[in-house]
Amino acid sequence: MRTASYTDLKNNLKGFLDGVVNDSEPLIVNRAANASVVIVPIDEWNAINETEYLMSSSEMVKRIKEAEKEMHEGKGKVISVEDLWK
């Protein structure tokens, strides 16, 4: 994971942000008198939030584990993407 000081980030903002997006690699920004922060690509942020949401429900976790078990046992059903929302 890359790191930068606040001053480096301020002086090279475009380059650091392009690096985060192009390399899909978070950037830790160290701030001298304050807590550090992390900059992540929006896709990664959305994935983190989705995972947090799914894992926040014990019933959802149970259903995911049951589905995974069924899939490994060959009980899964192949469907097309178009049929997902029917």
Short mmCIF file of the C-alpha atoms (twelve columns), coordinates in Angstrom:
data_MODEL
# 
_entry.id   MODEL 
# 
loop_
_atom_site.group_PDB 
_atom_site.id 
_atom_site.type_symbol 
_atom_site.label_atom_id 
_atom_site.label_alt_id 
_atom_site.label_comp_id 
_atom_site.label_asym_id 
_atom_site.label_seq_id 
_atom_site.Cartn_x 
_atom_site.Cartn_y 
_atom_site.Cartn_z 
_atom_site.pdbx_PDB_model_num 
ATOM 1  C CA . MET A 1  0.000   0.000   0.000   1 
ATOM 2  C CA . ARG A 2  1.347   3.392   -0.918  1 
ATOM 3  C CA . THR A 3  1.788   6.179   1.576   1 
ATOM 4  C CA . ALA A 4  2.186   9.926   1.267   1 
ATOM 5  C CA . SER A 5  2.426   12.853  3.605   1 
ATOM 6  C CA . TYR A 6  -0.259  15.502  3.507   1 
ATOM 7  C CA . THR A 7  2.227   17.922  1.965   1 
ATOM 8  C CA . ASP A 8  3.248   15.440  -0.768  1 
ATOM 9  C CA . LEU A 9  -0.417  14.758  -1.522  1 
ATOM 10 C CA . LYS A 10 -1.198  18.461  -1.728  1 
ATOM 11 C CA . ASN A 11 1.746   19.097  -4.067  1 
ATOM 12 C CA . ASN A 12 1.068   16.069  -6.305  1 
ATOM 13 C CA . LEU A 13 -2.667  15.512  -5.950  1 
ATOM 14 C CA . LYS A 14 -3.381  14.519  -9.557  1 
ATOM 15 C CA . GLY A 15 -0.550  12.012  -9.689  1 
ATOM 16 C CA . PHE A 16 -1.527  10.357  -6.410  1 
ATOM 17 C CA . LEU A 17 -5.223  10.176  -7.320  1 
ATOM 18 C CA . ASP A 18 -4.408  8.805   -10.774 1 
ATOM 19 C CA . GLY A 19 -2.246  6.154   -9.113  1 
ATOM 20 C CA . VAL A 20 -5.082  5.130   -6.788  1 
ATOM 21 C CA . VAL A 21 -7.491  4.764   -9.705  1 
ATOM 22 C CA . ASN A 22 -5.128  3.267   -12.305 1 
ATOM 23 C CA . ASP A 23 -3.473  0.763   -9.956  1 
ATOM 24 C CA . SER A 24 -6.556  0.069   -7.783  1 
ATOM 25 C CA . GLU A 25 -4.240  0.547   -4.811  1 
ATOM 26 C CA . PRO A 26 -5.283  2.456   -1.695  1 
ATOM 27 C CA . LEU A 27 -3.197  5.419   -0.565  1 
ATOM 28 C CA . ILE A 28 -2.519  6.144   3.108   1 
ATOM 29 C CA . VAL A 29 -2.139  9.853   3.794   1 
ATOM 30 C CA . ASN A 30 -0.149  10.531  6.955   1 
ATOM 31 C CA . ARG A 31 -0.978  13.790  8.678   1 
ATOM 32 C CA . ALA A 32 1.461   15.078  11.273  1 
ATOM 33 C CA . ALA A 33 -0.936  16.309  13.937  1 
ATOM 34 C CA . ASN A 34 -3.998  14.256  12.986  1 
ATOM 35 C CA . ALA A 35 -5.057  10.692  12.286  1 
ATOM 36 C CA . SER A 36 -4.067  9.224   8.940   1 
ATOM 37 C CA . VAL A 37 -6.666  8.689   6.219   1 
ATOM 38 C CA . VAL A 38 -6.998  6.217   3.366   1 
ATOM 39 C CA . ILE A 39 -7.997  7.059   -0.202  1 
ATOM 40 C CA . VAL A 40 -9.489  4.163   -2.180  1 
ATOM 41 C CA . PRO A 41 -11.016 3.831   -5.654  1 
ATOM 42 C CA . ILE A 42 -14.813 4.188   -5.669  1 
ATOM 43 C CA . ASP A 43 -15.307 0.607   -6.935  1 
ATOM 44 C CA . GLU A 44 -13.342 -0.742  -3.994  1 
ATOM 45 C CA . TRP A 45 -15.250 1.477   -1.576  1 
ATOM 46 C CA . ASN A 46 -18.560 0.210   -2.962  1 
ATOM 47 C CA . ALA A 47 -17.382 -3.410  -2.666  1 
ATOM 48 C CA . ILE A 48 -16.362 -2.832  0.963   1 
ATOM 49 C CA . ASN A 49 -19.758 -1.328  1.760   1 
ATOM 50 C CA . GLU A 50 -21.624 -4.149  0.015   1 
ATOM 51 C CA . THR A 51 -19.628 -6.786  1.903   1 
ATOM 52 C CA . GLU A 52 -20.244 -4.992  5.188   1 
ATOM 53 C CA . TYR A 53 -23.970 -4.864  4.441   1 
ATOM 54 C CA . LEU A 54 -24.156 -8.553  3.531   1 
ATOM 55 C CA . MET A 55 -22.156 -9.648  6.559   1 
ATOM 56 C CA . SER A 56 -24.210 -7.506  8.952   1 
ATOM 57 C CA . SER A 57 -27.126 -9.941  8.729   1 
ATOM 58 C CA . SER A 58 -26.601 -13.342 10.324  1 
ATOM 59 C CA . GLU A 59 -29.470 -14.695 8.202   1 
ATOM 60 C CA . MET A 60 -27.773 -13.469 5.009   1 
ATOM 61 C CA . VAL A 61 -24.452 -15.043 6.050   1 
ATOM 62 C CA . LYS A 62 -26.288 -18.317 6.738   1 
ATOM 63 C CA . ARG A 63 -27.965 -18.241 3.313   1 
ATOM 64 C CA . ILE A 64 -24.685 -17.480 1.530   1 
ATOM 65 C CA . LYS A 65 -22.940 -20.374 3.295   1 
ATOM 66 C CA . GLU A 66 -25.801 -22.749 2.492   1 
ATOM 67 C CA . ALA A 67 -25.742 -21.714 -1.169  1 
ATOM 68 C CA . GLU A 68 -21.964 -22.170 -1.330  1 
ATOM 69 C CA . LYS A 69 -22.300 -25.665 0.156   1 
ATOM 70 C CA . GLU A 70 -25.024 -26.601 -2.339  1 
ATOM 71 C CA . MET A 71 -22.887 -25.292 -5.193  1 
ATOM 72 C CA . HIS A 72 -19.920 -27.436 -4.119  1 
ATOM 73 C CA . GLU A 73 -22.223 -30.447 -3.865  1 
ATOM 74 C CA . GLY A 74 -23.294 -29.944 -7.484  1 
ATOM 75 C CA . LYS A 75 -26.792 -28.805 -6.561  1 
ATOM 76 C CA . GLY A 76 -26.395 -25.400 -8.180  1 
ATOM 77 C CA . LYS A 77 -28.435 -24.297 -11.152 1 
ATOM 78 C CA . VAL A 78 -26.871 -22.499 -14.114 1 
ATOM 79 C CA . ILE A 79 -28.914 -19.537 -15.345 1 
ATOM 80 C CA . SER A 80 -28.162 -16.739 -17.765 1 
ATOM 81 C CA . VAL A 81 -27.609 -13.176 -16.634 1 
ATOM 82 C CA . GLU A 82 -30.769 -12.134 -18.476 1 
ATOM 83 C CA . ASP A 83 -32.807 -14.551 -16.357 1 
ATOM 84 C CA . LEU A 84 -31.532 -13.207 -13.036 1 
ATOM 85 C CA . TRP A 85 -34.203 -10.530 -12.756 1 
ATOM 86 C CA . LYS A 86 -37.181 -12.494 -14.082 1 
# 
